[in-house]
Amino acid sequence: MEVRTSAPKLLQANAKLELRGPRTPVAAQVLPPEALAFVAELARRFTPRVQEILARRRERQAEFDRGRFPDYLPETVGIRTSEWTVAPPPPELQDRRVEITGPVDRKMIINGLSSGANVFMADFEDATSPTWQNLVEGQINLCDAVRGTIRWVSPETGRVYALGPNPATLFVRPRGWHLWEKHLLVDGQPVPGALFDFGVFFWHNAAHLVQAGKRPCFYLPKLESHREARLWAEVFAFAEGVVGIPAGTVRATVLIETLPAAFEMDEILWELRAYSAGLNCGRWDYIFSYIKTFAEHAAFVVPDRGAIGMDQPFLAAYTRAVVAICHRRGAHAMGGMAAQVPIKDDLAANARALEKVRADKLREVRLGHDGTWVAHPALVPIAREVFDAHMPGPNQIGLRPPGGPPRAFDLCAVPQGPRTLATLRHDIDVSLRYLEAWLRGVGSVALFGLMEDAATVEIARSQIWQWIRHGARLDGSVELTVSLFERVLEEELDRLRAEAGAEAFQRGRWVEARALFHRACTARRLPPFVTSLAYERIVTLLPPTLE
């Protein structure tokens, strides 16, 4: 890997930090003093703003808990009603009809870039367990991918994986503002995980991408307000200046995956207008955010996760709004994830799953989306076929859907459907399997025909918490209490123990996963993120090394 070897003297002089992560050869390669100095300067400048953002989130959630529901901001009405557009898409981002996402491990990056998709998003957020090893190795992998030298040899088969002739455009998703990197301290405080992921990648790769006629591109997760988008815009501007690339080079797509952000989409695009590459319907986390926003309100108790489809009014209103607002502002409106994976041992079930993917992508392209997401390379041809048939041009940005912005009532409409004991068991089963893998450092897991990531557990545990909190009746008559939840939890854990075998179960991290899930489902107040609770269990701190 080619490493940059110079940094402005101001950064070197001001850098005061403690490296607490294991000092492995990989960490030393990806974190030379200059890169650490750059991350330290980002942290020094912007960590106080991150803390303000998180404090404002807590304040606003308290307002929601007291009965003040989300609504459009009166102070930004001028932005919503005036005419303006974001920076036009550069040539390489005109056509984004199929995007694939995955974690930052070496094989997945190669497969994603070589999948035939237009874009591959390397995900430090929901699909990566942020162990120190995963983070530093992920950065090495991305450096090699940017330079076209990445390869991986299967230890089982000896098969060599390398990039194909026309790799997808690379986007990187750093962690959200709510996550911290405790292996690196600046002035005694952990660095925001978002700034660590962004900073290390940007330092090593931004100038190289520009020299190759490309640009650094990002997906921004979990934003809840336009002020959070403004902070990213300031980070981009500062980083471009330090590295010495032209202002406005960066492009970023914001995932609209929180309910509060759905009321500030115009404002988010405005704040990022020099950098914007549109908005994306992050629908799984959006469902989780809906539950979290209305957690304390019995009138907003949701049905089974499987009943919350895109035909539910609150999701339909949200997706229409994404398309209408993006196209008015000259930006891409990206569709949501198809999480299905091939079911190799059941051809009939596999055919049904693929038909669901086809129907979902047809809905998106007819609605006006400019592209869509898939989680597995086998889905790329299906998504491309649908978009090719119904979107002959590179995008549909010129399409202006009729009607005005959705009412607050529409965005907050309560989804309807059954609540069942079967879903309770399934939520527990999938969550335990995923959390156990996450604690072992695996952030993306294929379970029951779906590629699951952290959003799976967030929906499941918030749903169970809400059902317990408000005494929801399952199957029409059985009230979900803590004692019933605990009984089913133990039954599912016993079943997983029998499935794995006593010895394998003991080697795994099932007991920790059970404790985490129990806490996330039964806490007095709904914990904001289960990954924040789990993070302490994967931190590997060593005595500090002063850099």
N, C-alpha and C positions, 0 to 999 in steps of 0.2 A: 504493500500500500504506500502510495506517495503521501508524504506528510509535509504540511506547510511548516516552515522553520523560522518565520519572523512574525512579530506582532508589534504594534505601536508601543513605544517605550512607556507611554502613560499607563497602558494596561499592565505592563510588566511591573512597573514601579508600584502601582496601587494594589496589585493582586495580593491578598492576604487570605489564605484559605487553609482548611484542614481536609486532607483526603483520608477518609475512614474506610473505604472499600478495600478489598484484598488487592495487593500490588502484584497482579499477575502480569506476565509478558504482554498479553493482549491489552490489559488496561494501560500499561505503559506506552504501548504503541498508539493507542487511540487518544490518550490524554497526555500529550507532551505539555511542557510548561506553558507554551503559547496558547494552546487550546483551553487549558485550565484558566489562564488569565482572562481570556475572552468570556468564558462562562461566568467567572467571578465578577467581571464588570457588568454583565447583564444582570446578575443577581443583585449587585450593589445598587444599580439604578432602578430596578423594577420590582424587587421583592416587596418593598413597602406598598406598592400599588396592588400587588397580588393580595396582600393581607387586607387591604381596604376592600377589595372585591369580595373576598370570602366573608368579611364582616357584614357587608351589605347583603350578601346572599342569606346569611342567618337572620338578619333583620327582616328581610322581605318574607322569608318562610314563616317567621313569627306573625307577620301581618296576615299571611294566608291562613294560618292556624286560627287566628282570631276572627276570620270571616271576611277579610278583604280579598276579593278574587282578582285574578289577573285582568288587565285591561290595557288598551292603548294609552300611550303617554300623552297628556295634553300639551306638555312643553315641547314636543317634537312634531306637532301637527304640520308645521311648515315643511319639514323634510318629507313627510308622507304625501303631501298634496302638491308639492312643486315638481317640475320636470327636470330631471337630470339622469345621467347614466354613469355606469362604472367604466373603467378603462376597458377598451375592447379586448376580446380574447386574442392572444397572439396566434400565429398560424399553427403552431404545434398543438394548440388546445382548442382549435375550432371544432374538432370532431372528438367527442368523448362518449360515444354511444354505448360502449361497454367498458366498465371498470371492474377490476377484481381486487380484493383486499386479502391481507393475510399478515401473520406475525413476521418478525424480523430475523427469523432463523434462515440459514444459508439456502437450504433446499427450497423453502417456500418463496424466497425472493427470486430465485432462478425460475421456478415454475410460474410465478405470477408475472414476471417480466416476459416470459416466453409463451404465455398462454394464448396469445392472439387477441387479447384485450387491448383497448386503446390506452388505458391507464392502469398501473398497479399502485395501490396504496400500501406502503409498508407501515404497519400499525404498532406503535409503541404504547397505545392506549388500551383498548378493550381486548385485543388479541394477544398481548404479550404480558406474561407475569414479570413484573419489573425487578427481578433479581439482578444483582450487580453483574453476574456473568452474562445474562441475557442482554443487558443494556450495552455493555462494552463490546461484546461479540456482534450485536446487532449493528453497531456503528461501523465496525470493521467490514461487515458484510455489505453495508450500503456504500462505503467508500469503494470497495472492489466492484460493486454493481455500477456505480457512476463511471468508473474507468473501463468497464467492459471486461474485466479480468476475473470476475467471480466464477468459481467452479466448485463442485462438490462431488465427492466419490462415495457411493453407498458402501458402508462397511460390510453389508450382508451380501450384495451382489457384485460389487466392483463397478457398477454402472457409473459413468461419468456424466454429471449434469453441468451444462454450461448455457450461456445465453444464445438464443437464436439470432437470425440475421436482422430482424426488425423488432427489437424489444419495445415493450410498452413505455409510455412516459411515466416517470417515477414521481409519485407524491409521497410525502412523509407525514404521518400523523403523530405529533408529539403528545405527551400526556396532557390531561386537562389541568386547569389552574388549581384544582383542589388537591392534587397529589404532590408530594414532596420527595426530594432525593436526599436521604439521610446519610448516604455514603460520602457526601461532599458538603462541607460547611463553609460559609462565607461570613466572617464576623460573628462566628459562633452559631449561626442559624443555618438550617438545611436550605439547599437551593430548591426553588420550585422545579418540579419534575419537567414541566413544560419548557423551561429555559435551559435545563440541562440537555434534553433531547434535541431541541432546536439548535442550541448553541454549538454542541459538538458536531452535529451534521453540517451546519452552516459554515463553521470554521474550515472544515476539511474540504467541502464540496462546492460551495457557492461560486467561487472564482473559477474552478475547473469547469463547472457546468456552463458558465457564461462564455468561457474560451472555446467551448465545444459547440456554441450556438444554441444552447439550451438555457434553462433558468431553474432556480430552486422553487419547488412547488410544495404546498402544504395543505393538509386538511386540519381544521381547527375544531376540536371536540368540546362538548359540554358547555358552550357559552350560554349565559342566561340573560345578557343585556348588551346594548350597544357600547356601553362603557368598557366592557370586557373586550369587545372588538377593537375599540380605540387603543387599548393597551397593546394588542397585537400589532396594530399599525405602527405604533411608536417603536416597538421592538424591531420590526422589519426595517424601519427607516434608520435606526441607529446601527443595526447590523450591516446594512448595505454600505453605510458610510465608513465603518471600521474596516471592512473587508475590501472596500474599494471597487464596488460594482455600481452601475448606474442606478439612480433612484427610480423606484417603480419597477425594478426587475422581478421581484418576488411576486408569485401568484398564490392565492389561498382561497380554498373553498370552505365555507363554514357549514358544519353539520347543524341543522336545526333539529336538535334532539332533546330540547327542554321546552316545556309549555311556556314559561315566561318569554323565551326568545321568539316564540311564534308571534308575539305582539310587538316585536321590535325588528322585524326582518328588513323593512326599509332602512331603518336607522343603522342596522348592522352593515348593510351594503354601503351606506353613505360613509361610515367611518373607515371602511376598507376600500373605498372607491378606487384608489390608485393601485390597489393590489388584488382586487376581487376577481375570483374565478367562480363566482356564483354561490349557490346554496344547495344543500343536499338534504333529502328527507331521511334522517336517521331514526326510522320509525320504532325500532325496538327500544332504544333508550327513551324515545319520546313517550312511549306507554309507561315506562318506569317513572318518568318525570311527572306525568299526569297523576299517577297514584301518589307520588311524594308530595306534589303541590296540594292535593286535597286530602292528605292523610288523616286529618283530624275531623273530617266531615262525613257523617254516616250516609248522607244522601249521595255520595260519590263513590260508594263501594263498587268495585269493578267485578265483572263475571270472570269465568275461566279464561286463562290466557289464550287458549285456542279459539275462544269466541270473539276475541278482539281483532277482527280482520279489518282490512282497509275499507270495507263498506260501512263501518261504524261512522256515524255522522261526524264525530270530533276528528277522526283521522281523514275523512274525505274533505272536510273543510280546510284542514291543515295542508294537505297536498295541493288542493286547488290554489290556495294562497301562495304557496311556494312558487308555482308556475307563473301565476299572474304577476307577482311582485318582481321576480327575476327577469321576466321578459320585458316588463315595463322599463327596467333599469339596464337592459342590454346584457344580461348575465345568464349563464347556464343554470337550469333548474334540474338537478340530478335526482333520479328516482332512488328507491330504497333497495335494501339487500334481499336477494334470494339466497337463503341460508341452506338450501337443500344440498346434499351430497349424494353421489351414486349409491344405490342399494344393490350391491352385486349379487346377493344371495336370494333376491326376490324380484324377479323381472316384472311381475304385475305391480308390486308396490313401487318399483322404480319408475314405471311408466306413469303411474298416477302422480308421483312427485314431480316428474318433469312436465306433466300437463299443467300442474299448478303453477310452475315457474312460467310456462308459456302464457297462461292466462293473466298472470300478474304483470308480466312485461307488456302484454298487449294493452292492459288497462293503463299503464304508465305512458306508453307512447301516444295513445289516443288522447290522454289527458293533456299532453303537450310537453312532457319531460324531454330533455335533450340527451339523456343517457341514463344508465342504470347500473346497479351494483350486483355482482355475484360473488359467492364465497368459494367456488370450486371451478377449476379449469374446464370441467366437463359441461358446465352451464354456459360458457362463453359462446359457443356456436348457436345455442338456442336463443339467447338474448340478442345476439347479432342478427339472426334471421328475422326476428320480430321487428327490430328497429330498422333493418334494411328495407323490409317490405312496406313500412308505414312512415319512414322518415328518409326520403330520398336525398335530402341535403345533409350537410354536416351537422346541423342542429335545427331547432325550431324556435330560436330566439325571436324571430319575426312574428310568431304566433301570439295574438293578444286574446286570451280567453275573455268571454263576456262577463259582466257583473263586477261589482265592487269588492272591497275587502270583506272577509267574513265578519260577522258580528261576534262579539265576545261570547255570547250565548252559544253560538255554533262551535267555537273552538273548545268550549268547556262542556259540551253535551255529554251526558253520562252514558257510557256504553251499556248495552243490554245483552243478557244471556244468562245461562245457568251457572251455578256454583256447585261443584261436585267434589265428593271425596276422592274420586279417581284423579282429578287434577291436583288435589292436595298431595296425593302420593307421588304423582309424576313430578311435581315441582320439587319435592324433597329429594327424590331419586336423582334427577338431573343435576340439582344444585350440589348435592354431596359429591357426585362424580366429578363435577367441574371444579369445585373448591379443592378437592383432594389433588387433582392434577395441577391446579394453579399454585398450590403450596409446594409442589415439586418442581415448579418452574415452567409449566406448560400452560399457555394462555389461550389456546385455540384447540377445541376438542370435538371430534365427530361423535355425536350421540344420537342414536335412534333416527338416523337419516338426516340430521341437521348438523351444521357446523356451529357449535355453541361458543360464545365468548362471554365476557363479564356481564353483558347486558342480560343474559339468560338468568343469572343469579339475582341481578338487581330486580327484574320483574317478579321472579318467583318469591323472593323473600319479602319484598314490599307488599305484594299481593297477600301473602299469608299474614304478615303483620297487620294489614288493614282488616282482613277478615276476623282476626282475633280481636283487634281493638274494638270493632263494632258488632261483635257477636253474630257474624254472618252465618246463615243456615245453609248447610250443604245438602244437596239432594232434596231441598225443600223443607227439611225438618231437623237435621242434626246441627246443633250450634257448635261452632268451632271455638273451643276453649283452649287455654294453654295446656291443660292436662291432656286433652284429646290430641293436640298437636304433638306433644311430647311422646305420647304412646305410639302414634304413627311414625314419628321420627325414629324411635328405637326399633320399631318393626322393620322399617326400610333399611336401617343400618345393619340389623341382623341379617337381612336378606343379602345385602351387599357383602357381608362377611362370609356368608355361605357361598356366594358366587365366586369370590376371590380365593377362598381357602384361608385357613387360619394363619398360615405362615406369611403369605403374600399380604394379607390384611394387616398383619403386625408390622410389616416393613413399610407399608404405606402411611399416609398422613390422615387416615380416616377419622380418628378421634378428634384431631384438631379441626378438621372440616366440620364435624358434627357440632363442636363447641361454637365455632364461628357462626354457623347457620342458626343455631339455637339463639345465640345472642342477637343476631340481626332480625330475627322474627319475633322476639319476645321483649325487647328493650322497651322501657317506658315510653320513650319517644323514638320515632323511626330514625335510625342512623342514616345520615345523608348518602354514604357510599360504603358498601361492604368491602370494596377493595382497600379503603382507608383503614378499616378494622384489620384486614388480613395482612396489610403491608408489614406490620411490626414483626410478623412471624417469618418473613423472608429476608429481613435485614441482617447482614453479616458484618458487623462493625469491628474494626481492628483499632488498636491505639493510633492516634492521629499522626499523620506525617505532614509537617508544615511545608507548604509549597511557596 
